[in-house]
Amino acid sequence: MERRAAERYAQEQADYVAKLKEREKKEQQRGRKLGGKAPKAPEPGPQAKDQANFTDGDLALMPTASGFEQAYNAQASVDIAKDRSR
């Protein structure tokens, strides 16, 4: 879980730096400060909303009408070439 949090933090930090540079560039072009709030810096470490299943990595919490349920994200595929050979 900490490894995932570190990867997420690295991505969020890169996005944050890019937003700050873009904001600074726009301020220089306009010659004045931009209105609105500056981007918020990301927080390192696992967040309260982070979840992981340590026994089965493919199992995930999925939203349902009655809340959340542990389920798999199943996907099916069909090989059309085999169906046509009948």
N, CA, C and O atoms as a GROMACS GRO file, in nm:
protein
  344
    1MET      N    1   0.083  -0.117   0.000
    1MET     CA    2   0.000   0.000   0.000
    1MET      C    3   0.089   0.126   0.000
    1MET      O    4   0.058   0.224  -0.068
    2GLU      N    5   0.197   0.121   0.075
    2GLU     CA    6   0.287   0.235   0.079
    2GLU      C    7   0.357   0.256  -0.055
    2GLU      O    8   0.383   0.370  -0.095
    3ARG      N    9   0.387   0.146  -0.125
    3ARG     CA   10   0.449   0.158  -0.258
    3ARG      C   11   0.354   0.227  -0.354
    3ARG      O   12   0.395   0.315  -0.430
    4ARG      N   13   0.225   0.188  -0.353
    4ARG     CA   14   0.126   0.252  -0.438
    4ARG      C   15   0.111   0.400  -0.403
    4ARG      O   16   0.098   0.484  -0.491
    5ALA      N   17   0.112   0.430  -0.273
    5ALA     CA   18   0.099   0.568  -0.228
    5ALA      C   19   0.219   0.650  -0.274
    5ALA      O   20   0.204   0.766  -0.313
    6ALA      N   21   0.339   0.591  -0.270
    6ALA     CA   22   0.459   0.662  -0.316
    6ALA      C   23   0.453   0.689  -0.466
    6ALA      O   24   0.492   0.796  -0.511
    7GLU      N   25   0.404   0.591  -0.544
    7GLU     CA   26   0.389   0.611  -0.688
    7GLU      C   27   0.286   0.719  -0.719
    7GLU      O   28   0.307   0.804  -0.805
    8ARG      N   29   0.173   0.715  -0.646
    8ARG     CA   30   0.070   0.816  -0.665
    8ARG      C   31   0.122   0.955  -0.630
    8ARG      O   32   0.096   1.052  -0.701
    9TYR      N   33   0.197   0.964  -0.518
    9TYR     CA   34   0.252   1.092  -0.474
    9TYR      C   35   0.350   1.147  -0.578
    9TYR      O   36   0.348   1.267  -0.607
   10ALA      N   37   0.434   1.061  -0.635
   10ALA     CA   38   0.529   1.107  -0.737
   10ALA      C   39   0.456   1.164  -0.858
   10ALA      O   40   0.496   1.267  -0.912
   11GLN      N   41   0.349   1.098  -0.901
   11GLN     CA   42   0.270   1.147  -1.015
   11GLN      C   43   0.200   1.278  -0.980
   11GLN      O   44   0.202   1.372  -1.059
   12GLU      N   45   0.140   1.284  -0.861
   12GLU     CA   46   0.071   1.407  -0.819
   12GLU      C   47   0.169   1.522  -0.804
   12GLU      O   48   0.136   1.636  -0.837
   13GLN      N   49   0.290   1.495  -0.755
   13GLN     CA   50   0.392   1.598  -0.739
   13GLN      C   51   0.435   1.651  -0.875
   13GLN      O   52   0.454   1.772  -0.892
   14ALA      N   53   0.452   1.562  -0.974
   14ALA     CA   54   0.489   1.605  -1.109
   14ALA      C   55   0.378   1.692  -1.170
   14ALA      O   56   0.407   1.793  -1.234
   15ASP      N   57   0.253   1.653  -1.150
   15ASP     CA   58   0.140   1.732  -1.199
   15ASP      C   59   0.136   1.869  -1.131
   15ASP      O   60   0.108   1.970  -1.195
   16TYR      N   61   0.163   1.872  -1.000
   16TYR     CA   62   0.162   1.996  -0.923
   16TYR      C   63   0.268   2.093  -0.974
   16TYR      O   64   0.242   2.211  -0.993
   17VAL      N   65   0.388   2.041  -0.997
   17VAL     CA   66   0.497   2.125  -1.047
   17VAL      C   67   0.463   2.180  -1.185
   17VAL      O   68   0.490   2.296  -1.215
   18ALA      N   69   0.404   2.096  -1.271
   18ALA     CA   70   0.366   2.140  -1.405
   18ALA      C   71   0.260   2.251  -1.397
   18ALA      O   72   0.266   2.348  -1.472
   19LYS      N   73   0.163   2.236  -1.307
   19LYS     CA   74   0.060   2.339  -1.290
   19LYS      C   75   0.120   2.470  -1.242
   19LYS      O   76   0.081   2.577  -1.289
   20LEU      N   77   0.215   2.461  -1.147
   20LEU     CA   78   0.280   2.582  -1.098
   20LEU      C   79   0.357   2.654  -1.208
   20LEU      O   80   0.352   2.776  -1.219
   21LYS      N   81   0.429   2.577  -1.291
   21LYS     CA   82   0.504   2.637  -1.401
   21LYS      C   83   0.411   2.704  -1.502
   21LYS      O   84   0.439   2.813  -1.550
   22GLU      N   85   0.300   2.637  -1.533
   22GLU     CA   86   0.202   2.693  -1.627
   22GLU      C   87   0.141   2.821  -1.570
   22GLU      O   88   0.122   2.918  -1.643
   23ARG      N   89   0.112   2.821  -1.443
   23ARG     CA   90   0.055   2.939  -1.377
   23ARG      C   91   0.154   3.055  -1.380
   23ARG      O   92   0.118   3.170  -1.407
   24GLU      N   93   0.281   3.024  -1.351
   24GLU     CA   94   0.385   3.128  -1.352
   24GLU      C   95   0.402   3.185  -1.493
   24GLU      O   96   0.420   3.306  -1.510
   25LYS      N   97   0.398   3.098  -1.593
   25LYS     CA   98   0.411   3.142  -1.732
   25LYS      C   99   0.297   3.238  -1.770
   25LYS      O  100   0.320   3.342  -1.832
   26LYS      N  101   0.173   3.202  -1.731
   26LYS     CA  102   0.059   3.288  -1.760
   26LYS      C  103   0.070   3.422  -1.688
   26LYS      O  104   0.034   3.526  -1.744
   27GLU      N  105   0.120   3.420  -1.563
   27GLU     CA  106   0.136   3.544  -1.488
   27GLU      C  107   0.239   3.634  -1.554
   27GLU      O  108   0.221   3.756  -1.558
   28GLN      N  109   0.346   3.577  -1.607
   28GLN     CA  110   0.448   3.656  -1.675
   28GLN      C  111   0.394   3.715  -1.804
   28GLN      O  112   0.426   3.829  -1.839
   29GLN      N  113   0.312   3.640  -1.876
   29GLN     CA  114   0.253   3.690  -2.000
   29GLN      C  115   0.157   3.806  -1.973
   29GLN      O  116   0.155   3.903  -2.048
   30ARG      N  117   0.080   3.796  -1.868
   30ARG     CA  118  -0.020   3.898  -1.835
   30ARG      C  119   0.042   4.016  -1.761
   30ARG      O  120  -0.012   4.127  -1.764
   31GLY      N  121   0.154   3.992  -1.694
   31GLY     CA  122   0.218   4.098  -1.618
   31GLY      C  123   0.153   4.123  -1.483
   31GLY      O  124   0.179   4.225  -1.420
   32ARG      N  125   0.070   4.033  -1.438
   32ARG     CA  126   0.005   4.044  -1.307
   32ARG      C  127  -0.029   3.904  -1.258
   32ARG      O  128  -0.023   3.806  -1.332
   33LYS      N  129  -0.064   3.899  -1.129
   33LYS     CA  130  -0.099   3.769  -1.070
   33LYS      C  131  -0.234   3.722  -1.120
   33LYS      O  132  -0.323   3.803  -1.149
   34LEU      N  133  -0.248   3.591  -1.130
   34LEU     CA  134  -0.376   3.533  -1.168
   34LEU      C  135  -0.470   3.532  -1.048
   34LEU      O  136  -0.426   3.522  -0.934
   35GLY      N  137  -0.598   3.542  -1.074
   35GLY     CA  138  -0.697   3.532  -0.967
   35GLY      C  139  -0.721   3.387  -0.932
   35GLY      O  140  -0.675   3.296  -1.001
   36GLY      N  141  -0.793   3.365  -0.827
   36GLY     CA  142  -0.825   3.228  -0.786
   36GLY      C  143  -0.719   3.169  -0.696
   36GLY      O  144  -0.617   3.232  -0.668
   37LYS      N  145  -0.745   3.049  -0.652
   37LYS     CA  146  -0.654   2.981  -0.561
   37LYS      C  147  -0.540   2.914  -0.638
   37LYS      O  148  -0.558   2.867  -0.750
   38ALA      N  149  -0.425   2.913  -0.576
   38ALA     CA  150  -0.310   2.841  -0.634
   38ALA      C  151  -0.333   2.692  -0.615
   38ALA      O  152  -0.407   2.652  -0.525
   39PRO      N  153  -0.272   2.607  -0.698
   39PRO     CA  154  -0.288   2.463  -0.683
   39PRO      C  155  -0.239   2.417  -0.545
   39PRO      O  156  -0.143   2.472  -0.491
   40LYS      N  157  -0.306   2.318  -0.490
   40LYS     CA  158  -0.270   2.265  -0.359
   40LYS      C  159  -0.164   2.156  -0.375
   40LYS      O  160  -0.175   2.070  -0.462
   41ALA      N  161  -0.062   2.163  -0.290
   41ALA     CA  162   0.046   2.063  -0.295
   41ALA      C  163  -0.007   1.928  -0.249
   41ALA      O  164  -0.087   1.922  -0.156
   42PRO      N  165   0.037   1.818  -0.312
   42PRO     CA  166  -0.008   1.685  -0.270
   42PRO      C  167   0.054   1.645  -0.136
   42PRO      O  168   0.160   1.696  -0.098
   43GLU      N  169  -0.012   1.556  -0.067
   43GLU     CA  170   0.036   1.506   0.062
   43GLU      C  171   0.098   1.368   0.043
   43GLU      O  172   0.038   1.282  -0.021
   44PRO      N  173   0.218   1.345   0.099
   44PRO     CA  174   0.281   1.213   0.085
   44PRO      C  175   0.216   1.110   0.176
   44PRO      O  176   0.148   1.144   0.272
   45GLY      N  177   0.239   0.983   0.143
   45GLY     CA  178   0.191   0.873   0.226
   45GLY      C  179   0.051   0.828   0.188
   45GLY      O  180  -0.017   0.893   0.109
   46PRO      N  181   0.008   0.716   0.246
   46PRO     CA  182  -0.126   0.664   0.219
   46PRO      C  183  -0.233   0.761   0.268
   46PRO      O  184  -0.219   0.823   0.373
   47GLN      N  185  -0.340   0.773   0.192
   47GLN     CA  186  -0.452   0.859   0.226
   47GLN      C  187  -0.559   0.774   0.294
   47GLN      O  188  -0.555   0.652   0.288
   48ALA      N  189  -0.654   0.840   0.359
   48ALA     CA  190  -0.762   0.768   0.428
   48ALA      C  191  -0.847   0.690   0.330
   48ALA      O  192  -0.903   0.586   0.366
   49LYS      N  193  -0.858   0.737   0.205
   49LYS     CA  194  -0.942   0.670   0.106
   49LYS      C  195  -0.871   0.554   0.036
   49LYS      O  196  -0.936   0.478  -0.037
   50ASP      N  197  -0.741   0.538   0.057
   50ASP     CA  198  -0.667   0.428  -0.006
   50ASP      C  199  -0.711   0.296   0.054
   50ASP      O  200  -0.727   0.283   0.175
   51GLN      N  201  -0.730   0.199  -0.034
   51GLN     CA  202  -0.774   0.067   0.011
   51GLN      C  203  -0.697  -0.038  -0.068
   51GLN      O  204  -0.662  -0.018  -0.184
   52ALA      N  205  -0.674  -0.149  -0.004
   52ALA     CA  206  -0.606  -0.260  -0.071
   52ALA      C  207  -0.650  -0.390  -0.009
   52ALA      O  208  -0.679  -0.397   0.111
   53ASN      N  209  -0.655  -0.494  -0.090
   53ASN     CA  210  -0.686  -0.627  -0.043
   53ASN      C  211  -0.555  -0.705  -0.049
   53ASN      O  212  -0.503  -0.730  -0.157
   54PHE      N  213  -0.503  -0.743   0.066
   54PHE     CA  214  -0.372  -0.808   0.072
   54PHE      C  215  -0.377  -0.956   0.038
   54PHE      O  216  -0.273  -1.014   0.005
   55THR      N  217  -0.494  -1.019   0.044
   55THR     CA  218  -0.503  -1.162   0.015
   55THR      C  219  -0.525  -1.189  -0.133
   55THR      O  220  -0.479  -1.292  -0.183
   56ASP      N  221  -0.595  -1.101  -0.204
   56ASP     CA  222  -0.621  -1.120  -0.347
   56ASP      C  223  -0.613  -0.984  -0.416
   56ASP      O  224  -0.705  -0.903  -0.404
   57GLY      N  225  -0.503  -0.959  -0.487
   57GLY     CA  226  -0.480  -0.830  -0.550
   57GLY      C  227  -0.578  -0.796  -0.661
   57GLY      O  228  -0.594  -0.678  -0.693
   58ASP      N  229  -0.644  -0.896  -0.721
   58ASP     CA  230  -0.740  -0.871  -0.828
   58ASP      C  231  -0.877  -0.831  -0.774
   58ASP      O  232  -0.959  -0.776  -0.848
   59LEU      N  233  -0.903  -0.857  -0.648
   59LEU     CA  234  -1.030  -0.824  -0.587
   59LEU      C  235  -1.033  -0.674  -0.556
   59LEU      O  236  -0.934  -0.619  -0.508
   60ALA      N  237  -1.145  -0.608  -0.584
   60ALA     CA  238  -1.156  -0.464  -0.563
   60ALA      C  239  -1.290  -0.430  -0.500
   60ALA      O  240  -1.385  -0.508  -0.510
   61LEU      N  241  -1.298  -0.315  -0.436
   61LEU     CA  242  -1.424  -0.267  -0.384
   61LEU      C  243  -1.499  -0.199  -0.497
   61LEU      O  244  -1.448  -0.104  -0.557
   62MET      N  245  -1.617  -0.247  -0.527
   62MET     CA  246  -1.699  -0.193  -0.636
   62MET      C  247  -1.825  -0.129  -0.578
   62MET      O  248  -1.888  -0.186  -0.489
   63PRO      N  249  -1.863  -0.011  -0.627
   63PRO     CA  250  -1.986   0.051  -0.578
   63PRO      C  251  -2.109  -0.025  -0.627
   63PRO      O  252  -2.115  -0.068  -0.743
   64THR      N  253  -2.206  -0.041  -0.539
   64THR     CA  254  -2.334  -0.105  -0.574
   64THR      C  255  -2.446  -0.015  -0.524
   64THR      O  256  -2.421   0.087  -0.460
   65ALA      N  257  -2.568  -0.052  -0.553
   65ALA     CA  258  -2.684   0.027  -0.510
   65ALA      C  259  -2.694   0.031  -0.358
   65ALA      O  260  -2.746   0.128  -0.302
   66SER      N  261  -2.647  -0.073  -0.290
   66SER     CA  262  -2.658  -0.079  -0.145
   66SER      C  263  -2.529  -0.043  -0.072
   66SER      O  264  -2.519  -0.065   0.049
   67GLY      N  265  -2.431   0.011  -0.143
   67GLY     CA  266  -2.304   0.049  -0.080
   67GLY      C  267  -2.187  -0.002  -0.163
   67GLY      O  268  -2.180   0.024  -0.283
   68PHE      N  269  -2.095  -0.073  -0.099
   68PHE     CA  270  -1.979  -0.129  -0.169
   68PHE      C  271  -1.971  -0.278  -0.145
   68PHE      O  272  -2.017  -0.329  -0.043
   69GLU      N  273  -1.912  -0.348  -0.243
   69GLU     CA  274  -1.901  -0.492  -0.234
   69GLU      C  275  -1.766  -0.533  -0.292
   69GLU      O  276  -1.719  -0.472  -0.388
   70GLN      N  277  -1.705  -0.636  -0.234
   70GLN     CA  278  -1.580  -0.687  -0.290
   70GLN      C  279  -1.615  -0.772  -0.411
   70GLN      O  280  -1.692  -0.867  -0.401
   71ALA      N  281  -1.557  -0.736  -0.527
   71ALA     CA  282  -1.591  -0.806  -0.650
   71ALA      C  283  -1.474  -0.801  -0.747
   71ALA      O  284  -1.377  -0.727  -0.727
   72TYR      N  285  -1.485  -0.882  -0.852
   72TYR     CA  286  -1.385  -0.883  -0.957
   72TYR      C  287  -1.436  -0.802  -1.076
   72TYR      O  288  -1.556  -0.794  -1.098
   73ASN      N  289  -1.346  -0.743  -1.151
   73ASN     CA  290  -1.382  -0.673  -1.274
   73ASN      C  291  -1.362  -0.774  -1.388
   73ASN      O  292  -1.254  -0.783  -1.445
   74ALA      N  293  -1.466  -0.847  -1.419
   74ALA     CA  294  -1.458  -0.952  -1.521
   74ALA      C  295  -1.481  -0.894  -1.660
   74ALA      O  296  -1.570  -0.811  -1.680
   75GLN      N  297  -1.400  -0.938  -1.755
   75GLN     CA  298  -1.415  -0.896  -1.893
   75GLN      C  299  -1.411  -1.020  -1.981
   75GLN      O  300  -1.333  -1.112  -1.955
   76ALA      N  301  -1.493  -1.023  -2.084
   76ALA     CA  302  -1.498  -1.138  -2.174
   76ALA      C  303  -1.458  -1.096  -2.314
   76ALA      O  304  -1.476  -0.980  -2.353
   77SER      N  305  -1.403  -1.188  -2.388
   77SER     CA  306  -1.369  -1.160  -2.527
   77SER      C  307  -1.409  -1.280  -2.613
   77SER      O  308  -1.420  -1.392  -2.564
   78VAL      N  309  -1.429  -1.254  -2.740
   78VAL     CA  310  -1.470  -1.359  -2.834
   78VAL      C  311  -1.374  -1.357  -2.951
   78VAL      O  312  -1.338  -1.250  -3.002
   79ASP      N  313  -1.332  -1.474  -2.994
   79ASP     CA  314  -1.246  -1.486  -3.111
   79ASP      C  315  -1.336  -1.505  -3.233
   79ASP      O  316  -1.388  -1.615  -3.254
   80ILE      N  317  -1.355  -1.401  -3.312
   80ILE     CA  318  -1.448  -1.405  -3.426
   80ILE      C  319  -1.398  -1.504  -3.533
   80ILE      O  320  -1.480  -1.568  -3.599
   81ALA      N  321  -1.270  -1.517  -3.551
   81ALA     CA  322  -1.216  -1.605  -3.653
   81ALA      C  323  -1.259  -1.750  -3.627
   81ALA      O  324  -1.287  -1.821  -3.723
   82LYS      N  325  -1.265  -1.793  -3.506
   82LYS     CA  326  -1.306  -1.930  -3.474
   82LYS      C  327  -1.456  -1.949  -3.498
   82LYS      O  328  -1.497  -2.056  -3.542
   83ASP      N  329  -1.539  -1.848  -3.469
   83ASP     CA  330  -1.684  -1.859  -3.490
   83ASP      C  331  -1.718  -1.872  -3.638
   83ASP      O  332  -1.814  -1.942  -3.671
   84ARG      N  333  -1.645  -1.810  -3.726
   84ARG     CA  334  -1.675  -1.812  -3.869
   84ARG      C  335  -1.639  -1.942  -3.937
   84ARG      O  336  -1.685  -1.969  -4.048
   85SER      N  337  -1.557  -2.024  -3.873
   85SER     CA  338  -1.512  -2.148  -3.936
   85SER      C  339  -1.615  -2.260  -3.929
   85SER      O  340  -1.589  -2.369  -3.980
   86ARG      N  341  -1.728  -2.238  -3.869
   86ARG     CA  342  -1.831  -2.342  -3.857
   86ARG      C  343  -1.888  -2.380  -3.988
   86ARG      O  344  -1.976  -2.466  -3.995
   0.00000   0.00000   0.00000
